């Protein structure tokens, strides 16, 4: 990926860094047998089964994407689908024992990737970075939580 060109140097740097960190994490996780998306879905199932809708909401991805990821993980025996005990329209996804083992291996890879992403920063610089990133406003939102006014309004 070439460096983004949004016209805002700080935003370009943020997007480029996020892209590099994400790609490195995905590559490391693939070495451990999972994609980044598969890893995130399985992490969401670590403590309890979730419905497909709950996974979609938790990971902020479309229901169709949840289905695709689940299909791949299920084909490998890492998760299973189970009908809801009361509402037959709802399907829960369950992390299998094999999935838990694969998740443990991938978690170690994810931890290595996370450490490598910030290895060139001191502990103080990491805290500063975290504080700055926490203050970055989500797209379309003003810093005070209000929508920005249109030009000329």
N, CA, C and O atoms as a GROMACS GRO file, in nm:
protein
  612
    1UNK      N    1   0.085  -0.118   0.000
    1UNK     CA    2   0.000   0.000   0.000
    1UNK      C    3   0.089   0.124   0.000
    1UNK      O    4   0.187   0.133   0.075
    2UNK      N    5   0.054   0.216  -0.084
    2UNK     CA    6   0.123   0.343  -0.080
    2UNK      C    7   0.060   0.428   0.029
    2UNK      O    8  -0.055   0.406   0.068
    3UNK      N    9   0.134   0.523   0.077
    3UNK     CA   10   0.086   0.609   0.185
    3UNK      C   11  -0.039   0.683   0.138
    3UNK      O   12  -0.039   0.740   0.029
    4UNK      N   13  -0.146   0.683   0.219
    4UNK     CA   14  -0.268   0.755   0.182
    4UNK      C   15  -0.238   0.903   0.159
    4UNK      O   16  -0.142   0.958   0.213
    5UNK      N   17  -0.320   0.967   0.079
    5UNK     CA   18  -0.304   1.108   0.046
    5UNK      C   19  -0.436   1.181   0.070
    5UNK      O   20  -0.501   1.224  -0.025
    6UNK      N   21  -0.476   1.193   0.197
    6UNK     CA   22  -0.602   1.260   0.229
    6UNK      C   23  -0.589   1.411   0.232
    6UNK      O   24  -0.690   1.482   0.234
    7UNK      N   25  -0.466   1.460   0.233
    7UNK     CA   26  -0.445   1.603   0.247
    7UNK      C   27  -0.420   1.643   0.391
    7UNK      O   28  -0.395   1.760   0.420
    8UNK      N   29  -0.426   1.548   0.482
    8UNK     CA   30  -0.400   1.571   0.624
    8UNK      C   31  -0.287   1.477   0.665
    8UNK      O   32  -0.307   1.356   0.677
    9UNK      N   33  -0.170   1.532   0.688
    9UNK     CA   34  -0.051   1.452   0.715
    9UNK      C   35  -0.068   1.356   0.833
    9UNK      O   36  -0.025   1.241   0.827
   10UNK      N   37  -0.132   1.405   0.940
   10UNK     CA   38  -0.151   1.320   1.059
   10UNK      C   39  -0.246   1.205   1.029
   10UNK      O   40  -0.224   1.092   1.072
   11UNK      N   41  -0.352   1.233   0.954
   11UNK     CA   42  -0.448   1.127   0.918
   11UNK      C   43  -0.382   1.026   0.826
   11UNK      O   44  -0.400   0.906   0.841
   12UNK      N   45  -0.304   1.076   0.729
   12UNK     CA   46  -0.232   0.986   0.639
   12UNK      C   47  -0.141   0.892   0.718
   12UNK      O   48  -0.137   0.772   0.692
   13UNK      N   49  -0.066   0.948   0.815
   13UNK     CA   50   0.024   0.867   0.896
   13UNK      C   51  -0.053   0.765   0.979
   13UNK      O   52  -0.010   0.650   0.991
   14UNK      N   53  -0.164   0.806   1.035
   14UNK     CA   54  -0.247   0.716   1.116
   14UNK      C   55  -0.300   0.601   1.031
   14UNK      O   56  -0.292   0.485   1.072
   15UNK      N   57  -0.355   0.632   0.914
   15UNK     CA   58  -0.409   0.528   0.826
   15UNK      C   59  -0.300   0.433   0.778
   15UNK      O   60  -0.321   0.312   0.772
   16UNK      N   61  -0.185   0.488   0.745
   16UNK     CA   62  -0.075   0.405   0.697
   16UNK      C   63  -0.023   0.314   0.808
   16UNK      O   64   0.004   0.196   0.784
   17UNK      N   65  -0.008   0.368   0.928
   17UNK     CA   66   0.038   0.286   1.041
   17UNK      C   67  -0.062   0.176   1.073
   17UNK      O   68  -0.024   0.061   1.096
   18UNK      N   69  -0.191   0.211   1.073
   18UNK     CA   70  -0.295   0.111   1.102
   18UNK      C   71  -0.292   0.000   0.997
   18UNK      O   72  -0.307  -0.118   1.030
   19UNK      N   73  -0.273   0.037   0.872
   19UNK     CA   74  -0.267  -0.062   0.764
   19UNK      C   75  -0.149  -0.157   0.784
   19UNK      O   76  -0.163  -0.278   0.769
   20UNK      N   77  -0.031  -0.101   0.818
   20UNK     CA   78   0.088  -0.184   0.839
   20UNK      C   79   0.072  -0.277   0.959
   20UNK      O   80   0.109  -0.394   0.951
   21UNK      N   81   0.016  -0.227   1.068
   21UNK     CA   82  -0.005  -0.309   1.188
   21UNK      C   83  -0.104  -0.421   1.157
   21UNK      O   84  -0.081  -0.536   1.194
   22UNK      N   85  -0.213  -0.386   1.089
   22UNK     CA   86  -0.315  -0.486   1.055
   22UNK      C   87  -0.257  -0.595   0.964
   22UNK      O   88  -0.280  -0.714   0.986
   23UNK      N   89  -0.184  -0.554   0.862
   23UNK     CA   90  -0.126  -0.653   0.769
   23UNK      C   91  -0.024  -0.743   0.839
   23UNK      O   92  -0.020  -0.863   0.813
   24UNK      N   93   0.057  -0.685   0.927
   24UNK     CA   94   0.154  -0.766   1.000
   24UNK      C   95   0.083  -0.865   1.092
   24UNK      O   96   0.124  -0.981   1.102
   25UNK      N   97  -0.023  -0.820   1.159
   25UNK     CA   98  -0.099  -0.909   1.248
   25UNK      C   99  -0.164  -1.021   1.167
   25UNK      O  100  -0.161  -1.137   1.207
   26UNK      N  101  -0.222  -0.986   1.053
   26UNK     CA  102  -0.287  -1.087   0.970
   26UNK      C  103  -0.185  -1.188   0.920
   26UNK      O  104  -0.212  -1.309   0.921
   27UNK      N  105  -0.068  -1.142   0.877
   27UNK     CA  106   0.036  -1.235   0.829
   27UNK      C  107   0.081  -1.328   0.941
   27UNK      O  108   0.098  -1.448   0.919
   28UNK      N  109   0.102  -1.274   1.060
   28UNK     CA  110   0.146  -1.356   1.173
   28UNK      C  111   0.039  -1.457   1.211
   28UNK      O  112   0.069  -1.573   1.239
   29UNK      N  113  -0.086  -1.413   1.212
   29UNK     CA  114  -0.196  -1.504   1.246
   29UNK      C  115  -0.211  -1.614   1.141
   29UNK      O  116  -0.241  -1.728   1.174
   30UNK      N  117  -0.190  -1.580   1.015
   30UNK     CA  118  -0.198  -1.682   0.909
   30UNK      C  119  -0.090  -1.789   0.928
   30UNK      O  120  -0.112  -1.906   0.899
   31UNK      N  121   0.027  -1.747   0.977
   31UNK     CA  122   0.132  -1.845   1.009
   31UNK      C  123   0.084  -1.939   1.119
   31UNK      O  124   0.129  -2.053   1.127
   32UNK      N  125  -0.007  -1.889   1.204
   32UNK     CA  126  -0.061  -1.969   1.314
   32UNK      C  127  -0.191  -2.039   1.275
   32UNK      O  128  -0.254  -2.104   1.358
   33UNK      N  129  -0.230  -2.028   1.149
   33UNK     CA  130  -0.346  -2.102   1.100
   33UNK      C  131  -0.478  -2.027   1.098
   33UNK      O  132  -0.581  -2.088   1.072
   34UNK      N  133  -0.478  -1.896   1.126
   34UNK     CA  134  -0.603  -1.819   1.125
   34UNK      C  135  -0.584  -1.687   1.054
   34UNK      O  136  -0.474  -1.632   1.050
   35UNK      N  137  -0.692  -1.636   0.997
   35UNK     CA  138  -0.690  -1.498   0.947
   35UNK      C  139  -0.720  -1.405   1.064
   35UNK      O  140  -0.766  -1.450   1.169
   36UNK      N  141  -0.696  -1.278   1.045
   36UNK     CA  142  -0.728  -1.181   1.149
   36UNK      C  143  -0.877  -1.183   1.179
   36UNK      O  144  -0.917  -1.178   1.295
   37UNK      N  145  -0.961  -1.190   1.076
   37UNK     CA  146  -1.105  -1.194   1.099
   37UNK      C  147  -1.148  -1.320   1.172
   37UNK      O  148  -1.231  -1.315   1.263
   38UNK      N  149  -1.091  -1.434   1.133
   38UNK     CA  150  -1.124  -1.559   1.202
   38UNK      C  151  -1.080  -1.555   1.347
   38UNK      O  152  -1.152  -1.602   1.436
   39UNK      N  153  -0.964  -1.498   1.371
   39UNK     CA  154  -0.914  -1.485   1.508
   39UNK      C  155  -1.007  -1.397   1.591
   39UNK      O  156  -1.041  -1.433   1.704
   40UNK      N  157  -1.048  -1.285   1.537
   40UNK     CA  158  -1.137  -1.195   1.611
   40UNK      C  159  -1.271  -1.262   1.641
   40UNK      O  160  -1.326  -1.246   1.750
   41UNK      N  161  -1.324  -1.336   1.544
   41UNK     CA  162  -1.450  -1.407   1.567
   41UNK      C  163  -1.434  -1.511   1.677
   41UNK      O  164  -1.520  -1.522   1.765
   42UNK      N  165  -1.327  -1.587   1.672
   42UNK     CA  166  -1.305  -1.690   1.773
   42UNK      C  167  -1.281  -1.629   1.911
   42UNK      O  168  -1.326  -1.684   2.011
   43UNK      N  169  -1.212  -1.515   1.917
   43UNK     CA  170  -1.193  -1.447   2.046
   43UNK      C  171  -1.327  -1.404   2.104
   43UNK      O  172  -1.348  -1.408   2.226
   44UNK      N  173  -1.419  -1.362   2.017
   44UNK     CA  174  -1.552  -1.321   2.063
   44UNK      C  175  -1.627  -1.439   2.125
   44UNK      O  176  -1.715  -1.419   2.209
   45UNK      N  177  -1.594  -1.561   2.084
   45UNK     CA  178  -1.662  -1.681   2.134
   45UNK      C  179  -1.592  -1.745   2.254
   45UNK      O  180  -1.639  -1.846   2.307
   46UNK      N  181  -1.481  -1.686   2.296
   46UNK     CA  182  -1.400  -1.747   2.402
   46UNK      C  183  -1.477  -1.774   2.530
   46UNK      O  184  -1.460  -1.879   2.591
   47UNK      N  185  -1.562  -1.682   2.570
   47UNK     CA  186  -1.630  -1.698   2.699
   47UNK      C  187  -1.771  -1.755   2.687
   47UNK      O  188  -1.824  -1.809   2.784
   48UNK      N  189  -1.833  -1.742   2.570
   48UNK     CA  190  -1.967  -1.799   2.555
   48UNK      C  191  -2.006  -1.805   2.408
   48UNK      O  192  -1.951  -1.734   2.324
   49UNK      N  193  -2.103  -1.890   2.379
   49UNK     CA  194  -2.158  -1.897   2.245
   49UNK      C  195  -2.231  -1.767   2.215
   49UNK      O  196  -2.287  -1.704   2.306
   50UNK      N  197  -2.229  -1.726   2.090
   50UNK     CA  198  -2.299  -1.606   2.048
   50UNK      C  199  -2.381  -1.635   1.924
   50UNK      O  200  -2.348  -1.724   1.846
   51UNK      N  201  -2.488  -1.559   1.906
   51UNK     CA  202  -2.566  -1.571   1.783
   51UNK      C  203  -2.488  -1.503   1.671
   51UNK      O  204  -2.398  -1.423   1.696
   52UNK      N  205  -2.524  -1.535   1.551
   52UNK     CA  206  -2.460  -1.473   1.436
   52UNK      C  207  -2.479  -1.321   1.442
   52UNK      O  208  -2.387  -1.246   1.410
   53UNK      N  209  -2.596  -1.276   1.481
   53UNK     CA  210  -2.624  -1.133   1.492
   53UNK      C  211  -2.537  -1.068   1.599
   53UNK      O  212  -2.484  -0.959   1.578
   54UNK      N  213  -2.522  -1.136   1.713
   54UNK     CA  214  -2.437  -1.082   1.820
   54UNK      C  215  -2.291  -1.070   1.775
   54UNK      O  216  -2.223  -0.974   1.810
   55UNK      N  217  -2.245  -1.167   1.697
   55UNK     CA  218  -2.108  -1.160   1.644
   55UNK      C  219  -2.096  -1.041   1.549
   55UNK      O  220  -1.999  -0.965   1.555
   56UNK      N  221  -2.194  -1.027   1.462
   56UNK     CA  222  -2.194  -0.916   1.368
   56UNK      C  223  -2.185  -0.783   1.439
   56UNK      O  224  -2.107  -0.696   1.400
   57UNK      N  225  -2.264  -0.766   1.544
   57UNK     CA  226  -2.264  -0.641   1.620
   57UNK      C  227  -2.134  -0.623   1.699
   57UNK      O  228  -2.080  -0.513   1.704
   58UNK      N  229  -2.085  -0.729   1.759
   58UNK     CA  230  -1.963  -0.719   1.840
   58UNK      C  231  -1.840  -0.684   1.755
   58UNK      O  232  -1.754  -0.608   1.799
   59UNK      N  233  -1.834  -0.740   1.635
   59UNK     CA  234  -1.717  -0.719   1.550
   59UNK      C  235  -1.737  -0.606   1.448
   59UNK      O  236  -1.645  -0.572   1.374
   60UNK      N  237  -1.858  -0.550   1.444
   60UNK     CA  238  -1.889  -0.442   1.350
   60UNK      C  239  -1.865  -0.485   1.206
   60UNK      O  240  -1.802  -0.415   1.127
   61UNK      N  241  -1.917  -0.603   1.174
   61UNK     CA  242  -1.908  -0.655   1.038
   61UNK      C  243  -2.047  -0.700   0.995
   61UNK      O  244  -2.134  -0.723   1.079
   62UNK      N  245  -2.066  -0.714   0.866
   62UNK     CA  246  -2.198  -0.750   0.814
   62UNK      C  247  -2.232  -0.895   0.850
   62UNK      O  248  -2.142  -0.978   0.867
   63UNK      N  249  -2.362  -0.925   0.861
   63UNK     CA  250  -2.403  -1.065   0.886
   63UNK      C  251  -2.350  -1.160   0.779
   63UNK      O  252  -2.315  -1.275   0.810
   64UNK      N  253  -2.343  -1.115   0.654
   64UNK     CA  254  -2.292  -1.200   0.547
   64UNK      C  255  -2.145  -1.235   0.570
   64UNK      O  256  -2.102  -1.348   0.545
   65UNK      N  257  -2.068  -1.138   0.618
   65UNK     CA  258  -1.927  -1.162   0.648
   65UNK      C  259  -1.914  -1.262   0.762
   65UNK      O  260  -1.826  -1.349   0.759
   66UNK      N  261  -2.000  -1.250   0.864
   66UNK     CA  262  -1.999  -1.346   0.976
   66UNK      C  263  -2.025  -1.487   0.921
   66UNK      O  264  -1.958  -1.582   0.961
   67UNK      N  265  -2.121  -1.498   0.831
   67UNK     CA  266  -2.152  -1.628   0.772
   67UNK      C  267  -2.032  -1.685   0.697
   67UNK      O  268  -1.999  -1.803   0.712
   68UNK      N  269  -1.968  -1.601   0.618
   68UNK     CA  270  -1.852  -1.648   0.541
   68UNK      C  271  -1.738  -1.693   0.632
   68UNK      O  272  -1.678  -1.799   0.609
   69UNK      N  273  -1.707  -1.614   0.734
   69UNK     CA  274  -1.599  -1.650   0.826
   69UNK      C  275  -1.635  -1.778   0.900
   69UNK      O  276  -1.552  -1.868   0.914
   70UNK      N  277  -1.759  -1.786   0.947
   70UNK     CA  278  -1.805  -1.903   1.022
   70UNK      C  279  -1.800  -2.028   0.934
   70UNK      O  280  -1.761  -2.135   0.980
   71UNK      N  281  -1.840  -2.014   0.807
   71UNK     CA  282  -1.832  -2.129   0.715
   71UNK      C  283  -1.691  -2.185   0.709
   71UNK      O  284  -1.671  -2.306   0.717
   72UNK      N  285  -1.593  -2.096   0.694
   72UNK     CA  286  -1.454  -2.141   0.685
   72UNK      C  287  -1.405  -2.206   0.812
   72UNK      O  288  -1.338  -2.310   0.809
   73UNK      N  289  -1.438  -2.145   0.926
   73UNK     CA  290  -1.395  -2.200   1.055
   73UNK      C  291  -1.465  -2.332   1.085
   73UNK      O  292  -1.405  -2.425   1.139
   74UNK      N  293  -1.592  -2.341   1.048
   74UNK     CA  294  -1.667  -2.465   1.071
   74UNK      C  295  -1.613  -2.578   0.985
   74UNK      O  296  -1.606  -2.692   1.030
   75UNK      N  297  -1.576  -2.548   0.862
   75UNK     CA  298  -1.520  -2.651   0.773
   75UNK      C  299  -1.391  -2.710   0.830
   75UNK      O  300  -1.357  -2.824   0.801
   76UNK      N  301  -1.321  -2.632   0.910
   76UNK     CA  302  -1.196  -2.678   0.972
   76UNK      C  303  -1.219  -2.736   1.110
   76UNK      O  304  -1.123  -2.778   1.176
   77UNK      N  305  -1.344  -2.740   1.157
   77UNK     CA  306  -1.374  -2.798   1.287
   77UNK      C  307  -1.342  -2.707   1.404
   77UNK      O  308  -1.333  -2.753   1.518
   78UNK      N  309  -1.324  -2.577   1.378
   78UNK     CA  310  -1.287  -2.484   1.485
   78UNK      C  311  -1.409  -2.426   1.556
   78UNK      O  312  -1.401  -2.389   1.673
   79UNK      N  313  -1.522  -2.418   1.486
   79UNK     CA  314  -1.648  -2.375   1.546
   79UNK      C  315  -1.759  -2.465   1.494
   79UNK      O  316  -1.743  -2.532   1.392
   80UNK      N  317  -1.870  -2.466   1.566
   80UNK     CA  318  -1.990  -2.536   1.519
   80UNK      C  319  -2.108  -2.442   1.534
   80UNK      O  320  -2.106  -2.350   1.616
   81UNK      N  321  -2.209  -2.466   1.455
   81UNK     CA  322  -2.335  -2.392   1.468
   81UNK      C  323  -2.430  -2.477   1.551
   81UNK      O  324  -2.437  -2.599   1.537
   82UNK      N  325  -2.504  -2.409   1.639
   82UNK     CA  326  -2.602  -2.479   1.722
   82UNK      C  327  -2.733  -2.400   1.721
   82UNK      O  328  -2.732  -2.277   1.725
   83UNK      N  329  -2.844  -2.471   1.716
   83UNK     CA  330  -2.972  -2.398   1.722
   83UNK      C  331  -2.995  -2.340   1.861
   83UNK      O  332  -2.956  -2.399   1.961
   84UNK      N  333  -3.058  -2.225   1.865
   84UNK     CA  334  -3.097  -2.163   1.993
   84UNK      C  335  -3.193  -2.257   2.063
   84UNK      O  336  -3.274  -2.323   1.997
   85UNK      N  337  -3.187  -2.265   2.194
   85UNK     CA  338  -3.270  -2.359   2.269
   85UNK      C  339  -3.418  -2.327   2.261
   85UNK      O  340  -3.501  -2.416   2.270
   86UNK      N  341  -3.452  -2.199   2.244
   86UNK     CA  342  -3.592  -2.158   2.243
   86UNK      C  343  -3.636  -2.107   2.107
   86UNK      O  344  -3.743  -2.145   2.058
   87UNK      N  345  -3.557  -2.023   2.046
   87UNK     CA  346  -3.592  -1.958   1.920
   87UNK      C  347  -3.520  -2.027   1.805
   87UNK      O  348  -3.400  -2.007   1.785
   88UNK      N  349  -3.593  -2.108   1.729
   88UNK     CA  350  -3.531  -2.186   1.622
   88UNK      C  351  -3.479  -2.100   1.508
   88UNK      O  352  -3.402  -2.148   1.425
   89UNK      N  353  -3.519  -1.972   1.503
   89UNK     CA  354  -3.469  -1.882   1.398
   89UNK      C  355  -3.326  -1.837   1.425
   89UNK      O  356  -3.259  -1.787   1.335
   90UNK      N  357  -3.280  -1.854   1.548
   90UNK     CA  358  -3.149  -1.805   1.588
   90UNK      C  359  -3.049  -1.920   1.590
   90UNK      O  360  -3.078  -2.029   1.640
   91UNK      N  361  -2.933  -1.894   1.534
   91UNK     CA  362  -2.824  -1.991   1.535
   91UNK      C  363  -2.709  -1.935   1.619
   91UNK      O  364  -2.665  -1.822   1.599
   92UNK      N  365  -2.662  -2.015   1.712
   92UNK     CA  366  -2.545  -1.978   1.792
   92UNK      C  367  -2.421  -2.042   1.732
   92UNK      O  368  -2.427  -2.148   1.670
   93UNK      N  369  -2.308  -1.975   1.752
   93UNK     CA  370  -2.180  -2.030   1.708
   93UNK      C  371  -2.103  -2.069   1.834
   93UNK      O  372  -2.097  -1.992   1.930
   94UNK      N  373  -2.047  -2.188   1.832
   94UNK     CA  374  -1.978  -2.245   1.947
   94UNK      C  375  -1.832  -2.273   1.910
   94UNK      O  376  -1.805  -2.328   1.804
   95UNK      N  377  -1.740  -2.236   1.997
   95UNK     CA  378  -1.598  -2.263   1.980
   95UNK      C  379  -1.571  -2.406   2.025
   95UNK      O  380  -1.597  -2.441   2.140
   96UNK      N  381  -1.519  -2.488   1.935
   96UNK     CA  382  -1.492  -2.629   1.968
   96UNK      C  383  -1.361  -2.639   2.047
   96UNK      O  384  -1.285  -2.543   2.058
   97UNK      N  385  -1.336  -2.757   2.101
   97UNK     CA  386  -1.209  -2.780   2.171
   97UNK      C  387  -1.091  -2.762   2.075
   97UNK      O  388  -0.988  -2.705   2.112
   98UNK      N  389  -1.106  -2.811   1.953
   98UNK     CA  390  -1.002  -2.791   1.853
   98UNK      C  391  -0.983  -2.642   1.827
   98UNK      O  392  -0.870  -2.595   1.814
   99UNK      N  393  -1.093  -2.569   1.821
   99UNK     CA  394  -1.087  -2.425   1.802
   99UNK      C  395  -1.017  -2.355   1.916
   99UNK      O  396  -0.939  -2.262   1.895
  100UNK      N  397  -1.043  -2.400   2.038
  100UNK     CA  398  -0.976  -2.340   2.154
  100UNK      C  399  -0.825  -2.361   2.148
  100UNK      O  400  -0.747  -2.272   2.182
  101UNK      N  401  -0.784  -2.479   2.104
  101UNK     CA  402  -0.641  -2.506   2.090
  101UNK      C  403  -0.578  -2.419   1.982
  101UNK      O  404  -0.469  -2.364   2.001
  102UNK      N  405  -0.647  -2.407   1.869
  102UNK     CA  406  -0.596  -2.322   1.760
  102UNK      C  407  -0.594  -2.176   1.803
  102UNK      O  408  -0.502  -2.102   1.766
  103UNK      N  409  -0.693  -2.135   1.880
  103UNK     CA  410  -0.700  -1.998   1.929
  103UNK      C  411  -0.583  -1.968   2.023
  103UNK      O  412  -0.526  -1.859   2.018
  104UNK      N  413  -0.547  -2.062   2.107
  104UNK     CA  414  -0.434  -2.043   2.199
  104UNK      C  415  -0.304  -2.023   2.121
  104UNK      O  416  -0.223  -1.938   2.156
  105UNK      N  417  -0.286  -2.102   2.016
  105UNK     CA  418  -0.166  -2.087   1.932
  105UNK      C  419  -0.166  -1.950   1.865
  105UNK      O  420  -0.065  -1.880   1.863
  106UNK      N  421  -0.282  -1.912   1.810
  106UNK     CA  422  -0.292  -1.784   1.740
  106UNK      C  423  -0.277  -1.667   1.836
  106UNK      O  424  -0.221  -1.564   1.799
  107UNK      N  425  -0.327  -1.681   1.959
  107UNK     CA  426  -0.315  -1.573   2.057
  107UNK      C  427  -0.169  -1.542   2.087
  107UNK      O  428  -0.133  -1.426   2.104
  108UNK      N  429  -0.086  -1.645   2.092
  108UNK     CA  430   0.057  -1.623   2.112
  108UNK      C  431   0.116  -1.546   1.994
  108UNK      O  432   0.198  -1.457   2.013
  109UNK      N  433   0.074  -1.580   1.874
  109UNK     CA  434   0.120  -1.507   1.755
  109UNK      C  435   0.070  -1.364   1.754
  109UNK      O  436   0.143  -1.273   1.715
  110UNK      N  437  -0.053  -1.344   1.796
  110UNK     CA  438  -0.110  -1.208   1.802
  110UNK      C  439  -0.034  -1.123   1.903
  110UNK      O  440  -0.009  -1.005   1.880
  111UNK      N  441   0.001  -1.184   2.014
  111UNK     CA  442   0.076  -1.112   2.117
  111UNK      C  443   0.214  -1.072   2.064
  111UNK      O  444   0.260  -0.960   2.087
  112UNK      N  445   0.279  -1.162   1.993
  112UNK     CA  446   0.409  -1.130   1.932
  112UNK      C  447   0.396  -1.015   1.833
  112UNK      O  448   0.479  -0.924   1.831
  113UNK      N  449   0.292  -1.019   1.753
  113UNK     CA  450   0.269  -0.914   1.654
  113UNK      C  451   0.242  -0.780   1.721
  113UNK      O  452   0.294  -0.677   1.677
  114UNK      N  453   0.162  -0.781   1.827
  114UNK     CA  454   0.132  -0.657   1.900
  114UNK      C  455   0.257  -0.598   1.962
  114UNK      O  456   0.280  -0.477   1.955
  115UNK      N  457   0.339  -0.683   2.023
  115UNK     CA  458   0.465  -0.635   2.082
  115UNK      C  459   0.557  -0.577   1.976
  115UNK      O  460   0.621  -0.474   1.998
  116UNK      N  461   0.564  -0.642   1.860
  116UNK     CA  462   0.650  -0.595   1.752
  116UNK      C  463   0.603  -0.461   1.698
  116UNK      O  464   0.684  -0.378   1.657
  117UNK      N  465   0.472  -0.439   1.697
  117UNK     CA  466   0.416  -0.315   1.642
  117UNK      C  467   0.463  -0.193   1.719
  117UNK      O  468   0.476  -0.085   1.661
  118UNK      N  469   0.487  -0.209   1.848
  118UNK     CA  470   0.526  -0.094   1.931
  118UNK      C  471   0.666  -0.111   1.991
  118UNK      O  472   0.702  -0.040   2.085
  119UNK      N  473   0.742  -0.202   1.937
  119UNK     CA  474   0.873  -0.234   1.994
  119UNK      C  475   0.969  -0.115   1.991
  119UNK      O  476   1.057  -0.105   2.077
  120UNK      N  477   0.953  -0.027   1.896
  120UNK     CA  478   1.044   0.088   1.886
  120UNK      C  479   1.000   0.206   1.971
  120UNK      O  480   1.061   0.313   1.965
  121UNK      N  481   0.894   0.188   2.049
  121UNK     CA  482   0.844   0.294   2.137
  121UNK      C  483   0.874   0.259   2.282
  121UNK      O  484   0.859   0.144   2.323
  122UNK      N  485   0.916   0.358   2.359
  122UNK     CA  486   0.934   0.337   2.502
  122UNK      C  487   0.797   0.321   2.567
  122UNK      O  488   0.695   0.349   2.504
  123UNK      N  489   0.794   0.276   2.690
  123UNK     CA  490   0.667   0.263   2.763
  123UNK      C  491   0.597   0.398   2.771
  123UNK      O  492   0.475   0.406   2.757
  124UNK      N  493   0.672   0.504   2.793
  124UNK     CA  494   0.613   0.638   2.800
  124UNK      C  495   0.555   0.678   2.665
  124UNK      O  496   0.445   0.733   2.658
  125UNK      N  497   0.627   0.650   2.558
  125UNK     CA  498   0.576   0.682   2.423
  125UNK      C  499   0.451   0.602   2.391
  125UNK      O  500   0.359   0.653   2.326
  126UNK      N  501   0.446   0.476   2.437
  126UNK     CA  502   0.326   0.394   2.414
  126UNK      C  503   0.205   0.454   2.487
  126UNK      O  504   0.095   0.458   2.432
  127UNK      N  505   0.226   0.499   2.611
  127UNK     CA  506   0.115   0.562   2.685
  127UNK      C  507   0.071   0.692   2.617
  127UNK      O  508  -0.048   0.720   2.608
  128UNK      N  509   0.167   0.768   2.570
  128UNK     CA  510   0.135   0.893   2.500
  128UNK      C  511   0.056   0.863   2.372
  128UNK      O  512  -0.044   0.929   2.344
  129UNK      N  513   0.102   0.765   2.296
  129UNK     CA  514   0.032   0.727   2.173
  129UNK      C  515  -0.111   0.686   2.205
  129UNK      O  516  -0.205   0.729   2.137
  130UNK      N  517  -0.128   0.604   2.306
  130UNK     CA  518  -0.263   0.560   2.344
  130UNK      C  519  -0.351   0.680   2.380
  130UNK      O  520  -0.466   0.687   2.337
  131UNK      N  521  -0.298   0.771   2.457
  131UNK     CA  522  -0.374   0.890   2.494
  131UNK      C  523  -0.413   0.973   2.372
  131UNK      O  524  -0.525   1.022   2.364
  132UNK      N  525  -0.321   0.988   2.279
  132UNK     CA  526  -0.351   1.064   2.157
  132UNK      C  527  -0.456   0.993   2.072
  132UNK      O  528  -0.549   1.056   2.021
  133UNK      N  529  -0.441   0.862   2.056
  133UNK     CA  530  -0.538   0.787   1.975
  133UNK      C  531  -0.677   0.788   2.037
  133UNK      O  532  -0.777   0.790   1.965
  134UNK      N  533  -0.683   0.788   2.169
  134UNK     CA  534  -0.814   0.796   2.236
  134UNK      C  535  -0.885   0.927   2.206
  134UNK      O  536  -1.007   0.936   2.215
  135UNK      N  537  -0.807   1.030   2.171
  135UNK     CA  538  -0.865   1.161   2.145
  135UNK      C  539  -0.899   1.183   1.998
  135UNK      O  540  -0.962   1.284   1.964
  136UNK      N  541  -0.860   1.092   1.911
  136UNK     CA  542  -0.893   1.107   1.770
  136UNK      C  543  -1.043   1.086   1.755
  136UNK      O  544  -1.097   0.982   1.794
  137UNK      N  545  -1.111   1.186   1.698
  137UNK     CA  546  -1.257   1.180   1.684
  137UNK      C  547  -1.296   1.083   1.573
  137UNK      O  548  -1.231   1.078   1.469
  138UNK      N  549  -1.400   1.005   1.596
  138UNK     CA  550  -1.451   0.920   1.489
  138UNK      C  551  -1.494   1.006   1.370
  138UNK      O  552  -1.536   1.120   1.387
  139UNK      N  553  -1.484   0.950   1.251
  139UNK     CA  554  -1.519   1.024   1.130
  139UNK      C  555  -1.660   1.082   1.141
  139UNK      O  556  -1.753   1.013   1.181
  140UNK      N  557  -1.673   1.208   1.107
  140UNK     CA  558  -1.805   1.272   1.106
  140UNK      C  559  -1.849   1.325   1.240
  140UNK      O  560  -1.959   1.378   1.251
  141UNK      N  561  -1.767   1.312   1.343
  141UNK     CA  562  -1.805   1.361   1.475
  141UNK      C  563  -1.713   1.473   1.518
  141UNK      O  564  -1.592   1.467   1.497
  142UNK      N  565  -1.772   1.577   1.578
  142UNK     CA  566  -1.692   1.684   1.634
  142UNK      C  567  -1.636   1.638   1.767
  142UNK      O  568  -1.685   1.540   1.824
  143UNK      N  569  -1.534   1.707   1.819
  143UNK     CA  570  -1.472   1.666   1.945
  143UNK      C  571  -1.567   1.673   2.062
  143UNK      O  572  -1.548   1.603   2.161
  144UNK      N  573  -1.670   1.757   2.054
  144UNK     CA  574  -1.763   1.769   2.166
  144UNK      C  575  -1.881   1.675   2.152
  144UNK      O  576  -1.977   1.684   2.229
  145UNK      N  577  -1.876   1.584   2.056
  145UNK     CA  578  -1.981   1.486   2.040
  145UNK      C  579  -2.094   1.533   1.949
  145UNK      O  580  -2.185   1.456   1.920
  146UNK      N  581  -2.089   1.660   1.903
  146UNK     CA  582  -2.191   1.711   1.815
  146UNK      C  583  -2.148   1.695   1.670
  146UNK      O  584  -2.029   1.691   1.639
  147UNK      N  585  -2.247   1.684   1.583
  147UNK     CA  586  -2.217   1.674   1.440
  147UNK      C  587  -2.160   1.808   1.394
  147UNK      O  588  -2.207   1.913   1.438
  148UNK      N  589  -2.060   1.807   1.306
  148UNK     CA  590  -2.007   1.934   1.256
  148UNK      C  591  -2.113   2.003   1.171
  148UNK      O  592  -2.193   1.938   1.103
  149UNK      N  593  -2.113   2.135   1.176
  149UNK     CA  594  -2.209   2.213   1.098
  149UNK      C  595  -2.159   2.223   0.954
  149UNK      O  596  -2.039   2.230   0.929
  150UNK      N  597  -2.254   2.222   0.861
  150UNK     CA  598  -2.220   2.236   0.721
  150UNK      C  599  -2.164   2.376   0.696
  150UNK      O  600  -2.201   2.473   0.762
  151UNK      N  601  -2.075   2.384   0.601
  151UNK     CA  602  -2.016   2.514   0.566
  151UNK      C  603  -2.128   2.606   0.519
  151UNK      O  604  -2.210   2.568   0.435
  152UNK      N  605  -2.132   2.728   0.576
  152UNK     CA  606  -2.233   2.826   0.539
  152UNK      C  607  -2.360   2.812   0.620
  152UNK      O  608  -2.453   2.890   0.598
  153UNK      N  609  -2.368   2.718   0.710
  153UNK     CA  610  -2.491   2.699   0.789
  153UNK      C  611  -2.492   2.788   0.911
  153UNK      O  612  -2.588   2.785   0.988
   0.00000   0.00000   0.00000
